[in-house]
Structure formats: C-alpha cells, structure tokens
Amino acid sequence: MSKPKRLVIENLIKIFPSHNGSIITALAGINLVIEPGSFTCIVGPTGCGKTTLLRIVAGLDTPTSGSVIIGDEPVDGPRTDTGMVFQQ
C-alpha cells in the first residue's frame, strides 16, 4: 500500500461544449488542499460538478485549465495509486 499523499487542486476549470453550440462551465476556479489522513466530503445538488471534479482528480478526464497534484506529481492520466467507484 502506498503512503497517503497531499492532494492540491489549483484554479481548476472545466468547460464542456453543449449540443446547441454554447458552453457549459462545470467547474470554475476550484482551489482545494486535502492533507493526508484527512476526511473530506464533496456535496452539492445534481449537476453541480461533483463527478466531473472526481473524474479529473482520478485522471479520467482533463481540466480545461488549472492543475491537480497528488504528492509531487501532476495528474495527467489514470494512476495506479488512485481508485474510483462509479455511481452506475
């Protein structure tokens, strides 16, 4: 098992194009530091970007801008030390 690592999210933005040509801003200016051993919950109404944020942290999606760093390494794709349980 790997040692717990600090998670740092800096100025995270995720924008999706919509079907009608406009854009949808799913995340805007997210900044968060989660220390090793801490317990953190992400809560909010349906459609507020919780799953999008978790997909980016897990390396399953890329941000439009900003960064996610686990330990000293930027997240730029799926990692062997990160897991995710999907809703469906």
HUURQUI-V152420 format. One record per residue. N is the residue number from 1. PHI is phi in radians with two decimals (999 if undefined). BURIAL is # if it has 9 or more other C-alpha atoms within 8 Angstrom, else .. Layout:
# HUURQUI-V152420
N/PHI/BURIAL
N/PHI/BURIAL
This chain:
# HUURQUI-V152420
1/999/.
2/-1.45/.
3/-1.21/.
4/-1.00/.
5/-2.20/.
6/-1.22/#
7/-1.90/#
8/-2.17/#
9/-2.01/#
10/-2.19/#
11/0.85/#
12/-1.31/#
13/-2.34/#
14/-2.36/#
15/-2.13/#
16/-2.02/.
17/-1.32/.
18/-1.68/.
19/-1.18/.
20/-1.73/.
21/1.65/.
22/-1.45/.
23/-2.08/.
24/-2.09/.
25/-1.57/#
26/-1.44/#
27/-2.39/#
28/-2.47/#
29/1.10/.
30/-1.40/#
31/-2.25/#
32/-2.75/.
33/-2.19/.
34/-2.05/#
35/-1.41/.
36/-0.97/.
37/1.47/.
38/-1.47/.
39/-2.05/.
40/-2.25/.
41/-2.03/.
42/-2.01/.
43/-2.20/.
44/2.91/.
45/-1.24/.
46/-0.94/.
47/1.52/.
48/-1.54/.
49/1.93/#
50/-1.03/#
51/-1.16/.
52/-1.03/#
53/-1.05/#
54/-1.15/.
55/-1.12/#
56/-1.20/#
57/-1.07/#
58/-1.36/#
59/1.42/#
60/-1.56/#
61/-2.52/#
62/-1.94/#
63/-1.30/#
64/-1.19/.
65/-2.73/.
66/1.67/#
67/-2.54/#
68/-2.21/#
69/-2.21/#
70/-2.00/#
71/1.18/.
72/-1.98/.
73/-1.98/.
74/-1.18/.
75/-1.45/#
76/-2.29/.
77/2.87/#
78/-1.02/#
79/-2.09/.
80/-1.35/.
81/-1.82/.
82/-2.26/.
83/-2.24/.
84/-2.57/.
85/-1.85/.
86/-1.45/.
87/-1.16/.
88/-1.66/.
